[in-house]
Amino acid sequence: MKKVFGTIFVAGFICCMTFMLAGPAQAAAELEGVNLEKRQLVVHRGFTKEAKSCIECHSQKTPGIVENWKNGKMGHATVSCYDCHVVEKDSPMASQCEGLRGTNIYTSPMVSSKTCSKCHPREVEQFLKSNHAMNSGRPLLEVPKFIGLMYHHEGAEFLGVEKGSAPNRASRAAGCQMCHGTQVELGPDHKPINDTWPGGVGTRYPDGSVGNCTVCHTRHQFAVSEARKPEACASCHLGPDHPQIEIYEESKHGQIYKAHSEKWNFEAAPDTWEPGDYDAPTCAVCHMSGIGELTTTHNVAERLKWDLVHARSELRKNDRGNGMEGDKKMRQVCKSCHSTLHTNSQRMQLDNAVALYNTYWDKAVEMKTVLQEKNLLGKDPWTDGFQELMYFLWHHCGRRARHGTAMNGPDYAHWHGFFQVFQVYKDMKAIYDYRLKTGQIEELSTVMSTAPD
């Protein structure tokens, strides 16, 4: 294993005494085999007068938040509300609570990745290269088809609900936005309006930054142990269209996690969390952890070969990663616990599943092209039976087939996956044949509105 030793500078009497008491020999022994990049850690102890004032006030106003913060490592390191919530007066997010009026201190309830980068620059830089940052918010803000779904259909504009009204925004605000994120809109007091905050991992803030770190590191304890557990991912990666947590729970990895995780060490420092701290991987182990010669990353696409999310699976490239490099890195993860034979077999299964799914998708595209040329497609893809089924083909059962294979969930790969890919394709072919035979679009949609699951 490659050993990279970190240079750690620690300021503060207590920290210095700890190292003095431990002695150089013990410290060296503890670092042996640890995979650390060079870091500089500077600890400043004690709270400023202003920070103490925030803590004392919020101990009365929001005691749950303060108690949660006190129990976390930020509280122990004296990183206070003041450090994260205070902004410059000219910040678009600057406002003053009752306790700050008459002072030159301005705060924001929103803490963006830009703020986190002051102490975690490497992590934020990695995150900003990820699909979480670059692509999560796109469907809600840039893709007309999904914008129409949220407001016209789910938001019931077609039933007369006023466009842009609170009820019209409800589906987006309570559902899509909480995972994908959206653009935060501000009122005259520089506070969020129109249900645009809080939001998911791809939230776009008025200060120009992207990313809500607290989606995984829940405020105000920000525990790394929480982010390492699959439950942290499960609030978004679940359901009929992306059931990663259900697949994980079905897999042998998930079974071992359920049986033994209470004995695992989730508190290890970044780049030191290795097999032995756990008996089977969680989501974070495979996609993020510093395992073996790999270093920790917050770019969750870095170790992926295929794009298993979109309509056709392609090797990842450009802003979606580097597929061949991703495959090499994921194989390194697998080989930390599995033989080369086992790893090669599993990776080949995924390649074959991608090829099979793409065959179905390519045939579906051919049918759609013919119908389009003959003006036999409905104008609205959400009310046209053929196009609705085509959406389910990739967005629901097609994803389940691909992710089920990638994550070793046979029931999701088969019954929830390829079996239903076949069923949906069969129904698409029947609609296709009917339209070509009659030269018209059927009057009633034959599609189940809830979709196959």
BATI-949999 format. One line per field, with one value per residue (C-alpha): residue in one letter; x, y, z; chain. Coordinates in Angstrom, 1 decimal. Each point is the difference from the previous one (the first is absolute). Layout:
N
resn (A / ...);
xx (X / ...);
yy (Y / ...);
zz (Z / ...);
chain (A / ...);
***
This chain:
453
resn (M / K / K / V / F / G / T / I / F / V / A / G / F / I / C / C / M / T / F / M / L / A / G / P / A / Q / A / A / A / E / L / E / G / V / N / L / E / K / R / Q / L / V / V / H / R / G / F / T / K / E / A / K / S / C / I / E / C / H / S / Q / K / T / P / G / I / V / E / N / W / K / N / G / K / M / G / H / A / T / V / S / C / Y / D / C / H / V / V / E / K / D / S / P / M / A / S / Q / C / E / G / L / R / G / T / N / I / Y / T / S / P / M / V / S / S / K / T / C / S / K / C / H / P / R / E / V / E / Q / F / L / K / S / N / H / A / M / N / S / G / R / P / L / L / E / V / P / K / F / I / G / L / M / Y / H / H / E / G / A / E / F / L / G / V / E / K / G / S / A / P / N / R / A / S / R / A / A / G / C / Q / M / C / H / G / T / Q / V / E / L / G / P / D / H / K / P / I / N / D / T / W / P / G / G / V / G / T / R / Y / P / D / G / S / V / G / N / C / T / V / C / H / T / R / H / Q / F / A / V / S / E / A / R / K / P / E / A / C / A / S / C / H / L / G / P / D / H / P / Q / I / E / I / Y / E / E / S / K / H / G / Q / I / Y / K / A / H / S / E / K / W / N / F / E / A / A / P / D / T / W / E / P / G / D / Y / D / A / P / T / C / A / V / C / H / M / S / G / I / G / E / L / T / T / T / H / N / V / A / E / R / L / K / W / D / L / V / H / A / R / S / E / L / R / K / N / D / R / G / N / G / M / E / G / D / K / K / M / R / Q / V / C / K / S / C / H / S / T / L / H / T / N / S / Q / R / M / Q / L / D / N / A / V / A / L / Y / N / T / Y / W / D / K / A / V / E / M / K / T / V / L / Q / E / K / N / L / L / G / K / D / P / W / T / D / G / F / Q / E / L / M / Y / F / L / W / H / H / C / G / R / R / A / R / H / G / T / A / M / N / G / P / D / Y / A / H / W / H / G / F / F / Q / V / F / Q / V / Y / K / D / M / K / A / I / Y / D / Y / R / L / K / T / G / Q / I / E / E / L / S / T / V / M / S / T / A / P / D);
xx (0.0 / 1.3 / 0.7 / -0.3 / 0.8 / -1.8 / 1.7 / -2.4 / 0.6 / -2.1 / -0.1 / -1.4 / 1.2 / -2.2 / 0.8 / 3.7 / -0.1 / -1.7 / 2.8 / 2.6 / -1.5 / -0.4 / 3.6 / 1.5 / 0.3 / -3.7 / -1.0 / 2.1 / -1.5 / -3.6 / 0.8 / 1.5 / -2.0 / -2.3 / -0.8 / 0.0 / 0.6 / 2.0 / -2.3 / 0.4 / -2.4 / 0.0 / -2.1 / -0.9 / -1.6 / -2.6 / -3.0 / -0.2 / -2.4 / -2.3 / 0.0 / -0.9 / -2.8 / -1.4 / 0.3 / -1.7 / -2.9 / -0.6 / 0.2 / -3.3 / -1.5 / 1.0 / 1.4 / -0.1 / 2.3 / 2.5 / 0.0 / 0.5 / 2.9 / 1.6 / 0.0 / 1.8 / 3.7 / -0.5 / -1.3 / 3.0 / 2.4 / -1.8 / -1.2 / -3.1 / -3.2 / 2.0 / 2.6 / -2.6 / -2.9 / 1.6 / 0.3 / 1.2 / -2.5 / -0.1 / -0.7 / -3.3 / -0.9 / 0.8 / -2.7 / -0.3 / -1.9 / -1.5 / 3.0 / 2.4 / -1.9 / 2.0 / 3.3 / 2.2 / -0.4 / -2.0 / -1.0 / -1.8 / -2.0 / 1.4 / 3.5 / 1.2 / 3.0 / 1.9 / -0.1 / 1.1 / 2.9 / 1.7 / 0.9 / -0.5 / 1.3 / 1.1 / -3.3 / -2.1 / 2.3 / -0.6 / -3.7 / -0.4 / 1.3 / -2.7 / -3.4 / -1.4 / 1.2 / -0.1 / -3.1 / -2.3 / -1.9 / -0.2 / -3.3 / -1.8 / 1.6 / 1.0 / -1.9 / -3.4 / -1.5 / 0.5 / -1.0 / -3.2 / -0.6 / 0.5 / -2.2 / -2.5 / -0.7 / 0.9 / -0.6 / -3.4 / 0.1 / -2.1 / -2.7 / 0.1 / 2.5 / 1.7 / 3.5 / 2.6 / -2.4 / 0.9 / -2.1 / 1.5 / 3.5 / -0.9 / 1.1 / 3.3 / 0.7 / -0.9 / 1.3 / 2.4 / 1.8 / 0.8 / 2.3 / 1.0 / 0.2 / -1.1 / 0.9 / -0.5 / -2.2 / 0.2 / -2.5 / 0.7 / 1.4 / 2.5 / -1.7 / -1.3 / -3.4 / -2.2 / 0.8 / 3.5 / 1.9 / 0.9 / 0.9 / 2.1 / 3.6 / -0.1 / -1.4 / 1.2 / 0.5 / -0.2 / 3.8 / 0.6 / 1.0 / -1.5 / -0.5 / -1.6 / 2.5 / -2.5 / -2.0 / 2.6 / 1.6 / -3.2 / 0.1 / 1.0 / 2.0 / 1.6 / 1.1 / 2.2 / -1.3 / -3.5 / 1.1 / 1.8 / -3.2 / -2.3 / -3.0 / 1.6 / -0.4 / -3.3 / -2.2 / 0.6 / 1.3 / -3.2 / -3.3 / -1.2 / 2.4 / 3.3 / -0.4 / 3.7 / -0.8 / -2.4 / 2.5 / 2.7 / -2.2 / -0.7 / 3.7 / 2.4 / 1.8 / -3.2 / -0.7 / 3.4 / -0.6 / -3.3 / 1.5 / 3.3 / 0.2 / -0.5 / 3.5 / 1.6 / 2.2 / -1.6 / 2.1 / 3.4 / 1.7 / -0.3 / 2.3 / 0.5 / -3.4 / 0.9 / -1.2 / 0.1 / -1.9 / -2.9 / -0.7 / -1.9 / -0.2 / -2.6 / -0.7 / 2.8 / 2.6 / -0.3 / -0.7 / 1.9 / 2.4 / 3.8 / 0.3 / 3.3 / 2.0 / -3.1 / -0.5 / -3.3 / -2.1 / -3.2 / -0.4 / -2.4 / 0.3 / 3.8 / -0.1 / -2.8 / 0.4 / -3.5 / -2.7 / -2.8 / -2.4 / -0.9 / -1.9 / 2.9 / 3.0 / 3.2 / 3.6 / 0.3 / 1.8 / 0.3 / -2.0 / -1.2 / 3.4 / 2.5 / -1.5 / 3.2 / 1.8 / -3.0 / -0.1 / 3.6 / -0.7 / -3.1 / 1.9 / 2.6 / -2.9 / -1.3 / 3.4 / 0.4 / -2.4 / -0.5 / 2.2 / 0.8 / -2.1 / -3.0 / 0.5 / 0.4 / -3.2 / -2.1 / 1.3 / -0.7 / -3.6 / -0.5 / 1.5 / -2.4 / -3.0 / 0.8 / 0.2 / -3.3 / -1.8 / 1.4 / -1.4 / -3.5 / 0.6 / 1.4 / -3.0 / -2.4 / 1.8 / -0.5 / -3.7 / -0.3 / 1.8 / -2.4 / -3.0 / 1.4 / 0.5 / -3.6 / -1.4 / -1.2 / 1.4 / -2.1 / 1.2 / 0.2 / 2.4 / -1.7 / -3.5 / 1.1 / 0.0 / 3.0 / 2.2 / -1.1 / 1.0 / 3.3 / 0.7 / -0.8 / 2.3 / 3.1 / -0.9 / -1.6 / 0.4 / 3.1 / 1.8 / -1.0 / 1.4 / 3.3 / 0.4 / -1.2 / 2.9 / 2.6 / -0.8 / -0.7 / -3.8 / -1.3 / -3.7 / 0.4 / 2.1 / -2.6 / -3.6 / 0.0 / 2.4 / 0.4 / -3.3 / -1.8 / 2.3 / -1.4 / -3.6 / 0.2 / 1.8 / -2.7 / -2.8 / 1.9 / 0.3 / -3.8 / -0.7 / 2.5 / -1.6 / -3.5 / 1.0 / 1.7 / -2.9 / -2.8 / 2.0 / -1.4 / 0.8 / -2.2 / -2.6 / 0.7 / 3.4 / 0.5 / 2.8 / -0.3 / 0.6 / 2.0 / 2.4 / 1.3 / 2.0);
yy (0.0 / 3.5 / 1.9 / 3.8 / 1.6 / 3.2 / 3.0 / 1.3 / 3.2 / 0.4 / 3.2 / -0.1 / -1.1 / -3.0 / -1.5 / 0.6 / -1.7 / -3.0 / -0.6 / 0.6 / -2.5 / -2.6 / 0.3 / -0.1 / -3.8 / -0.5 / 2.7 / -1.7 / -3.3 / 1.4 / 1.5 / -3.2 / -1.1 / 3.1 / 1.4 / 3.8 / 2.8 / 2.9 / 2.3 / 3.0 / 0.0 / 3.2 / 0.0 / 3.3 / -0.5 / 2.3 / 1.9 / 3.7 / 2.3 / 0.1 / -3.8 / -0.4 / 2.4 / -2.1 / -3.2 / 1.4 / 1.5 / -3.2 / -2.1 / 1.7 / 0.4 / -3.3 / -2.3 / -3.1 / 1.5 / 1.1 / -3.3 / -1.9 / 2.3 / -0.4 / -3.8 / 0.2 / 0.4 / 3.6 / 0.9 / -1.8 / 1.9 / 3.4 / 0.5 / 2.1 / 1.4 / 3.1 / -1.7 / -1.5 / 2.4 / 3.4 / 1.6 / 3.3 / 2.9 / 0.1 / -3.7 / -0.6 / -2.3 / 2.5 / 0.7 / 0.7 / -1.8 / 1.9 / -0.4 / 1.5 / 3.1 / 3.1 / -1.9 / -0.4 / -3.8 / -1.6 / -3.7 / -2.4 / -3.1 / -1.6 / -1.5 / -0.8 / -2.1 / 3.3 / 0.4 / -3.6 / 0.4 / 2.4 / -3.0 / -2.9 / 1.3 / -3.4 / -1.6 / 2.8 / 0.0 / -3.7 / 0.4 / 2.7 / -2.4 / -2.6 / -0.6 / 1.0 / 3.5 / 0.4 / -1.9 / -0.5 / 3.3 / -0.1 / -1.9 / 2.6 / 3.1 / -0.8 / -2.9 / 1.1 / -3.5 / -0.3 / 3.6 / -0.7 / -3.1 / 1.8 / 3.0 / -0.8 / -3.6 / -0.7 / 3.6 / -0.2 / 3.0 / -2.1 / -0.1 / 3.8 / 0.4 / 3.4 / -0.3 / 0.9 / -0.1 / -1.8 / -3.1 / 0.0 / -0.2 / -2.6 / -3.1 / 1.5 / 1.5 / -3.1 / -2.6 / 0.7 / 2.9 / -1.8 / -2.3 / 1.8 / 3.6 / 3.1 / 3.7 / 1.8 / 3.1 / 2.9 / 2.6 / 3.6 / -1.0 / -2.3 / -3.1 / -3.0 / 0.2 / -2.1 / -3.2 / -0.1 / -0.8 / -2.4 / -2.2 / -3.0 / -0.6 / 2.1 / 3.1 / 3.2 / 2.9 / 3.8 / 0.3 / -1.9 / -3.3 / -3.4 / -2.8 / -0.7 / -2.0 / -0.6 / -2.4 / -2.6 / 1.6 / 0.9 / 3.3 / 0.7 / -2.9 / -0.6 / -3.5 / -1.9 / -3.2 / 0.9 / 0.8 / -3.4 / -2.0 / -0.9 / 1.7 / 3.3 / -0.8 / -1.7 / 3.2 / 0.7 / -3.3 / -2.0 / -0.7 / -1.4 / 2.2 / -0.4 / -2.6 / -0.2 / -0.4 / -2.8 / -1.7 / 0.4 / -1.5 / -3.0 / -0.5 / -2.1 / 3.3 / 1.3 / -3.2 / 0.2 / 3.6 / -0.8 / -2.9 / 1.5 / 3.8 / 0.8 / -1.3 / 2.0 / 3.1 / 2.9 / 2.6 / -0.6 / 3.1 / 0.6 / -2.1 / -2.5 / -1.7 / -3.5 / -3.6 / -1.1 / 3.1 / -1.7 / -3.4 / 1.0 / 3.3 / 2.7 / 2.5 / 2.2 / -2.8 / -0.7 / 3.5 / 2.3 / -1.6 / 0.0 / -3.8 / -1.6 / 2.4 / 2.1 / 3.3 / 1.3 / 1.8 / 2.0 / -0.5 / -3.0 / -0.6 / -0.4 / -3.8 / -0.7 / -1.5 / 0.3 / 2.6 / -2.1 / 2.9 / 1.4 / -1.4 / -1.8 / -1.3 / 1.4 / 0.0 / 3.0 / 2.9 / 3.8 / 1.4 / -3.4 / -1.5 / -2.3 / -3.4 / -2.1 / 1.7 / -0.4 / -3.7 / -0.4 / 1.8 / -2.0 / -3.2 / 1.2 / 0.3 / -3.5 / -1.6 / 1.2 / -2.8 / -2.2 / -2.1 / 1.2 / -2.8 / 1.1 / 3.7 / -0.7 / -2.2 / 2.7 / 2.7 / -2.1 / -0.6 / 3.8 / 0.5 / -2.7 / 1.4 / 3.5 / -1.6 / -1.7 / 3.1 / 2.1 / -2.5 / 0.7 / 3.7 / 0.3 / -2.0 / 2.4 / 3.0 / -1.5 / -0.4 / 3.5 / 1.4 / -1.7 / 1.2 / 3.5 / 0.0 / -1.1 / 2.6 / -2.8 / 1.4 / 2.1 / 3.5 / -0.4 / -2.9 / -0.3 / -0.8 / -2.1 / -3.7 / -0.9 / 2.7 / -0.6 / -3.6 / 1.0 / 2.1 / -2.9 / -2.2 / 1.9 / 2.1 / -2.8 / -3.7 / 0.7 / 1.6 / -2.8 / -2.6 / 1.9 / 1.0 / -3.4 / -1.6 / 2.5 / -0.4 / -3.7 / 0.1 / -2.9 / 0.6 / 3.6 / -1.0 / -2.6 / 0.3 / 3.8 / 0.5 / -1.9 / -1.9 / 3.4 / 1.5 / -2.8 / 0.6 / 3.8 / -0.6 / -2.5 / 2.6 / 2.7 / -2.4 / -0.6 / 3.7 / 0.5 / -2.7 / 1.4 / 3.5 / -1.2 / -2.2 / 2.6 / 3.2 / 1.6 / 0.3 / -2.0 / 2.1 / -1.5 / -0.5 / -3.6 / 0.9 / -0.4 / 3.4 / -1.4 / -1.8 / -3.5 / -0.5);
zz (0.0 / -0.8 / 3.1 / -0.1 / 3.3 / 1.0 / 1.5 / 2.7 / 1.8 / 3.1 / 1.9 / 3.5 / 3.4 / 0.4 / -3.4 / 0.6 / 3.3 / -1.5 / -2.4 / 2.7 / 2.2 / -2.7 / -1.1 / -3.5 / -0.1 / 0.8 / -2.5 / -2.7 / 0.7 / -0.2 / -3.4 / -1.4 / -3.0 / 0.0 / -3.4 / 0.6 / -2.4 / 1.4 / 2.0 / 2.2 / 3.0 / 2.0 / 3.2 / 1.6 / 3.4 / 1.6 / -1.2 / -0.8 / 1.8 / -3.0 / -0.4 / 3.7 / -0.5 / -2.8 / 2.0 / 3.1 / -2.0 / -2.0 / 3.1 / 0.9 / -3.5 / -1.6 / 2.7 / -2.1 / -2.6 / 2.7 / 1.8 / -3.3 / -0.9 / 3.4 / -0.4 / -3.4 / -0.8 / -1.2 / 3.5 / 1.5 / -2.3 / 0.9 / -3.6 / 0.9 / -1.6 / -0.6 / -2.2 / -2.4 / 0.0 / 0.0 / -3.4 / -1.4 / 0.0 / -3.8 / -0.3 / -1.9 / 2.9 / 2.8 / 2.6 / 3.7 / 2.7 / 2.9 / 2.1 / -2.6 / -0.9 / 0.6 / -0.5 / -3.0 / 0.1 / -2.8 / -0.2 / -2.3 / 0.9 / -3.2 / 0.1 / -3.4 / -1.2 / -0.4 / 3.8 / 0.6 / -2.4 / 2.4 / 2.1 / -2.4 / -3.4 / -1.3 / 0.7 / -1.6 / -3.0 / -0.5 / 0.6 / -2.6 / -2.6 / 0.9 / -1.5 / 3.4 / -0.6 / -3.8 / -1.1 / 3.0 / -0.4 / -3.8 / -0.4 / 2.2 / -1.5 / -3.6 / -1.5 / -1.5 / 0.1 / 3.8 / 0.7 / -1.8 / 2.0 / 3.3 / -0.6 / -2.8 / 0.9 / 3.6 / 0.9 / -1.6 / -2.3 / -2.4 / 2.7 / 0.5 / 2.8 / -0.4 / -1.5 / 2.5 / 3.0 / 3.2 / -0.8 / -3.5 / 1.5 / 2.7 / -1.9 / -0.9 / 3.4 / 2.1 / -2.5 / -2.8 / 1.6 / 3.3 / -1.9 / -3.1 / 1.4 / -1.8 / -0.4 / 3.3 / -0.5 / 2.5 / 1.2 / 0.9 / 3.4 / -1.8 / 1.4 / -2.1 / -1.6 / -2.2 / 1.8 / -1.6 / 3.2 / 1.5 / -2.9 / -1.1 / -0.9 / -3.2 / 1.6 / -1.7 / 2.3 / -0.6 / 0.8 / -3.3 / 1.7 / -0.5 / 2.6 / 3.3 / 2.0 / 2.8 / -2.2 / 1.0 / 3.1 / 1.8 / 1.9 / 2.7 / 1.0 / -3.5 / 1.0 / -2.4 / 1.5 / -1.2 / -3.5 / -0.2 / 0.7 / -2.9 / 1.7 / -0.8 / -3.7 / 0.4 / 0.3 / -3.8 / -1.5 / 0.4 / -1.6 / -3.4 / -2.1 / 1.9 / 2.7 / 1.0 / 3.7 / -0.6 / -2.3 / 2.6 / 2.7 / -2.3 / -0.7 / 2.1 / 0.9 / 1.5 / 1.8 / 1.7 / 0.9 / 1.7 / 1.9 / 1.2 / -0.5 / 3.7 / 0.5 / -2.7 / 0.3 / -1.8 / 1.8 / -1.8 / -1.4 / -3.8 / -2.1 / 2.9 / -0.2 / -1.2 / 0.0 / 3.6 / 1.0 / -1.9 / -1.3 / -3.1 / -2.0 / 0.4 / -2.8 / 1.3 / 0.0 / -3.7 / -1.3 / 2.3 / 2.6 / 0.1 / -0.3 / -0.9 / -2.2 / -0.8 / 1.8 / 1.2 / -2.6 / 0.1 / -3.7 / 0.1 / -3.8 / 0.1 / 0.3 / -2.4 / -3.5 / -1.5 / 0.2 / 1.4 / 0.6 / -3.4 / -2.9 / -1.7 / 2.0 / -1.4 / 1.3 / 2.3 / -1.5 / 0.2 / 2.9 / 0.9 / 0.8 / -1.7 / -0.4 / -0.6 / 2.9 / 2.1 / -0.7 / 1.1 / 3.3 / 0.7 / -0.6 / 2.6 / 2.4 / -0.8 / 0.3 / 3.5 / 1.0 / -3.0 / -2.3 / -3.5 / -1.5 / 2.1 / -0.9 / -3.8 / 0.0 / 1.7 / -2.3 / -3.0 / 1.2 / 0.0 / -3.5 / -1.3 / 1.8 / -1.5 / -3.5 / 0.4 / 1.3 / -2.8 / -2.5 / 1.3 / 0.1 / -3.5 / -1.4 / 1.9 / -1.6 / -3.4 / 0.5 / 1.4 / -3.1 / -2.4 / 1.9 / 0.1 / -3.8 / -0.5 / 2.5 / 2.2 / 3.3 / 2.4 / 0.7 / 3.7 / 1.0 / 3.4 / -1.5 / -3.0 / 0.8 / -2.1 / 1.3 / 3.6 / -0.3 / -1.5 / 3.0 / 2.3 / -2.1 / 1.0 / 3.0 / 2.0 / -0.9 / -2.2 / 2.9 / 2.3 / -2.3 / -0.3 / 3.6 / 1.2 / -2.0 / 1.1 / 3.7 / 0.1 / 0.6 / -2.1 / 0.5 / -1.1 / -3.0 / -1.0 / 1.1 / 0.7 / -2.8 / -3.3 / 0.3 / 0.1 / -2.6 / -2.3 / 1.1 / -0.6 / -3.4 / -1.0 / 0.7 / -1.9 / -3.0 / 0.2 / 0.0 / -2.9 / -2.1 / 0.7 / -1.1 / -3.2 / -0.9 / 0.6 / -0.7 / 3.2 / 3.7 / 2.3 / 1.9 / 3.4 / 1.6 / 1.1 / 2.4 / 3.7 / 1.5 / 3.0 / -2.3 / 0.5 / 3.2);
chain (A / A / A / A / A / A / A / A / A / A / A / A / A / A / A / A / A / A / A / A / A / A / A / A / A / A / A / A / A / A / A / A / A / A / A / A / A / A / A / A / A / A / A / A / A / A / A / A / A / A / A / A / A / A / A / A / A / A / A / A / A / A / A / A / A / A / A / A / A / A / A / A / A / A / A / A / A / A / A / A / A / A / A / A / A / A / A / A / A / A / A / A / A / A / A / A / A / A / A / A / A / A / A / A / A / A / A / A / A / A / A / A / A / A / A / A / A / A / A / A / A / A / A / A / A / A / A / A / A / A / A / A / A / A / A / A / A / A / A / A / A / A / A / A / A / A / A / A / A / A / A / A / A / A / A / A / A / A / A / A / A / A / A / A / A / A / A / A / A / A / A / A / A / A / A / A / A / A / A / A / A / A / A / A / A / A / A / A / A / A / A / A / A / A / A / A / A / A / A / A / A / A / A / A / A / A / A / A / A / A / A / A / A / A / A / A / A / A / A / A / A / A / A / A / A / A / A / A / A / A / A / A / A / A / A / A / A / A / A / A / A / A / A / A / A / A / A / A / A / A / A / A / A / A / A / A / A / A / A / A / A / A / A / A / A / A / A / A / A / A / A / A / A / A / A / A / A / A / A / A / A / A / A / A / A / A / A / A / A / A / A / A / A / A / A / A / A / A / A / A / A / A / A / A / A / A / A / A / A / A / A / A / A / A / A / A / A / A / A / A / A / A / A / A / A / A / A / A / A / A / A / A / A / A / A / A / A / A / A / A / A / A / A / A / A / A / A / A / A / A / A / A / A / A / A / A / A / A / A / A / A / A / A / A / A / A / A / A / A / A / A / A / A / A / A / A / A / A / A / A / A / A / A / A / A / A / A / A / A / A / A / A / A / A / A / A / A / A / A / A / A / A / A / A / A / A / A / A / A / A / A / A / A / A / A / A / A / A / A / A / A / A / A / A / A / A / A / A / A / A / A / A / A / A / A / A / A / A / A / A / A / A / A / A / A / A / A / A / A / A / A / A / A);
***
